[in-house]
Amino acid sequence: KNTGTLKKCKTTVALFNKSLIMMISFGDLLVGIYLFVISIYDGIIFKEEYCTQQISWITSTNCSVIGVLSTIGSQISLFAMCALSLTRIYGIYNSMSIPGEATWKKSLQVVAGLLMMTLASISIAVIPIISRFEDLFVNGVKYADQLKVFVGTPNKQRLLATFRAYFGRMKDKILDWKLIKKMMSEMYSHNNGYEDHTTKSSKVDFYGNDGVCLFKYFVKADDPQRNFVWTILALNFVCFVFITVSYLVIAIISYRSSKSLTKTGGNEQISRRNRKMNMRITIIITTDFLCWIPFIVICTLHYLKVMDAAPLYSLFSMVVLPINS
């Protein structure tokens, strides 16, 4: 419906407004796809066998892909709502001016703004799975079952302890994954004619920290991903505050306008329209609050080691995250 009405937009503000609503809908669609895929894997594919499939799942490409989709969807929706708030504030404070016509130049500016928000969302979601940054975002490795020394998905600390036990004294330093691969290979013989199991491995990336493949919101002080995660959380909190303040300003202005019209015998229809708008504003602020504030509070408690929030990933992915959609 919004796509069909874009051609009918006569002003730049109307075009930008409709485009942002489309972006919010698209972001919500991505979150919906994420939830649908997770439910399919949980209820149909894995069923009662998830425990036996857990490692293969959290190290799979499918897990990373749906994690990226959920992050893009939630970030696009948040950025678009932020821009929509700015557009409506601009419209209120410039209500007496004549809106600019939706020319090709203005349309391209709108497209550029939408593209920037989309690229920012994609960057936030994709950066953690770029191989160049694996030393920052890879949380562990699953080696071939034939290598009995490495059980489960050992992280760098566990691997370092294994290497110390095998090679003897080692300097206390943080290993990179390339060096780990080399040292692990040196622990085994490589005979011609026999399969080399040391070349088989799969990574537990940023989205594989839990079975729901969600953005790794819960980090601790010694987590190498903490700076990235807290930067995104801070950005999202600023967006939430901006949206809240913007719509509160809109509500106050519409209330004063409605009150003024009532005193002067103004149109009752305008007064009813303002009340409906205030209801929508209340819903927007409430859903934003219920989505992002619990994330930030729980993340803070987890970071300060007040609680272990890792078991709450399923709750947040299935209940809290969709609230904003």
N, C-alpha and C positions, 0 to 999 in steps of 0.2 A: 504493500500500500504506500509506504513512504517513498519507495523507489519510483513509483509511477507519478507521485506528486512533485518530484524534484524539478521536472520540466516546467511545472506550473509556477514555481517560485519566481516572483518578480523582483524581489530585493535580495541583497547579499545576506542580510540578517536572517531572512526566512530560509534561504538556501543552507546557510551554516547550521541553523537550528534543526532543520529536517535531516541533514547529513549526520549530525551528532546523535540524533535519536536512532538513526540507522546503525551507527557504530555501537551504541549501547545495546541494541537488539542483537547485533552480531556477536558482541562479547558474551552476552547472556546465552546465545546459541552454543558458543564454544564450551562454556561451563556446563551446559546441558548435555552436550556430546560426551564430555569427560565423565559426568555422572552416569550416563547411560552405559558407556564402555566399561567402567568400573563395576557396575551392577551386573553386566553380562559375564564378565570374568569371574566375579564372586559367586553368582547364583547359578550359572549354567556351565561354564568351562571348568572351574576349579571345584566347586561344590565343597565336599568334605576333604578334598585332597590338597588344600592350599599349603598345609605344613610341609608336604613333600615337594611341592613346586615353588616354595617361597624364594629360594635362592635364584633359580632359573628365571623367575618372574622379575625380581627387583634388579637383575642384571640384564634384562631384555631391552631391546630397542622399543618395543611397544609401550613399556612402562615409561620410558623417557618421552616418547611422543605424546602420550596423553597428559603427562605432567607439563610439557611445554604448552599444550592446548589450553589447559586449565589456567596457567599463568597468563598467557596472552589474553584469554577471555576476561579474567578478573581485572587485569591492568587496563585493557582497552575500555572497559565499562567505567572504571574509576576516572581515567583521564578524560573520557568523553563527558562524563557528568561534571567534572571540574570545568571543562571548557563551556559546557552548556550553562553552568551557573554564571560564568563570566559574561556570556552572551546576554543572558536575561538581566543581569545587573546593568550592563551597557544599555540595553533597551529601555529600562526604567529611567535611567538618568538622562537619556536622550530621547525621551518620548515626544518632545515638542519639535524635534528635527525631522526632516523628510528622509526616510531610509534610502540608501544608495541603491541604484538599479543593479541587478545581477548581470553585469557584463562578463565577457570572456575573461578579462583580466582579473576581475573580482572572483570569478569562479575558480580560476587557477590558484588564487591565493587560498581559497577555501580548501581545495584539493591538497595544497601544500601543507596546510595546517593539519588536516586529517592524516596525511601521510607521515608527518612528524610524530604524531601520537601513536600511529600504528607501528612505526619503526622502533620507537622507544619501548613499546610493549614487547615486540618481538625480540629486541636486544636483551631485555631483562630476562626473558624466558630462555633464550638460546645460549647466552654467554656461559652458563654453568656446564653445558655439554660440549663446548668446543675443546677439541683435543689439546690445543695449545695451552689451555688453562687447567689441565688434568691434575697438576700438583696442588692446585687450590681446591678443586671441587670433587675429585674422586675420593670416596670414603673407604674403599676396600676393593679387593680382587678375589674372584673365585677361580681357583686353579683346577686342573683336571683331577678327577677323583683318584687317579693312579698315584698322584703325589701325596702320599699319606701324611707328610710333615705339615702340609698346609690344609687345615680343615676349616670349613665354613668360608667366611669372607674376611680374612685378616686385614686389618688396617696397617698403617705404617709403623705404629708402635709395636704391634705384635710381630710384624715381620722383622723389625730391628732386633727384638729380643731373640728371635729364632736365628738370625744371622750371627749374633754375638755368641750364641751357644755353639754354633757350627764353626765359625771362623776364628773365634777367640776374641781378644780385646779389640774394641772398635771405638773410634772417637764418638763422643756424644753429639750427634748432629741429626738434622732432619734430612731424610733420604728423599730423593726424587724418584718418580716411578720408573724412569729409564734405568737408573742405577739399580733399583730393586729388581727389575727384570734381568739385568745382567748378572747380579749376585745370585739370584735364584737359579739361573741357568748353570752357573758354575758349581752348584751343589750336586749336579747330576752328571752322569756320563752320557755321551752322545755317540752311541755305536751305530755304524752303518747297517742298514737292514732292519733296524728297530724303529718303531714310531717314537718321535720326540714329543713327549707330553708337556714339556716345559714351554712349548710355543702356544699351548692352548690356555687361554684365560679370558675372563669377561669381567668388566668393571662394574662396581657399585657406584653409580654416578650421583649427582646432586638430587635427582628425583627418586633414586632407589633407596633412600633412607627408611622408607616404610612401604608397606604393601599397597597403599592407596596412591602412591606415586605423586604426592603433593610437593609443592615448593617447600624447601627445608626451612620453615619459619623458626623452628626451635633449635637454637644453637647455644653453646656454652662458651665461657671465656677462653677456653683453650682450643676452640674450633677454628680452623683456618678460614672458614667461610663466614665468620661472624661479621666482618666489616661489610661485606657485600650484602648480607641479609639485613643488617641493621640500617644500611643506607636505603634499601628498598622499603623497609618498614617506616623509616622516618619520612621518606617521600610520600608514602601512602597516608601517613598521619597528617602531613601538611595538606594533602588533597582533601582529606576528610574535614579538617578544620576550615579550609577555604569554602568547601561546599556548604557546610553548616552555617558559617557566618553569612555567606551570600544569600541563602534562602531565608535566614532570619531577617536580614535587611529587607528582602522582598516582602516578607510577611508583615513587617512593621509598616512599610510604605503602603501596601495594599489595605491594611487595617485603617491607617489614617485617611486614606482616600475614601474608603467605604464609610467611615464615620462622618467625613465631611459631606459626602453626598446625602447621607441620611438626614443630617441637620438642615441641608438646603433643599430637601425634597427631591433629591436626585433619583435616578433610575434604580428601582429595586432589583432589576435584573442584573445590573452591574454589581450590586452588593452580594447577590447570591453567587455570582461568578467568582468573586473574591473569596467567599467562604469555601467554595470548592477548591480553589487554588491553595488556600491555607491548609486544607485537609491533605492535598497532595504533597505539599511541602513537609508536613508533619510525617507522612509516610516515608518520604525520601530520607529525611534526617534520621528517623528511627531505624530504618533498615541499614543505613550506612553505619550508624552507631553499633547496632547489634552484630554487624559483620566485622568491622575493623578494630574496634576497641577491645573486644575479647582476645583477638589475635595478639594485639600489642601487649595487653596485660599479662596474658599467659606466657608470651615470649620473654617478657621481663622477669617473671617469676622463675622460669626455666633457666634463664641466663644467670640469675643470682643464686641458683641451686636451692631455691625455696621449695620447688617441686620438680618432679620428673614429668614433663608434658608429652614425652614421646608416645605413650599409649593413647593420647588424645587426637592423633592425626586423623583417625577414621571419623571421629565425631565432628571435627572441624571441616573435613572435606565433604561430608554428607549432609551436615546440618547448618553449620555456621557460614561457610563460604557461599552456598546458594541463596542465603538471605538477601544479599546485595543484588541478586539477579531477579 
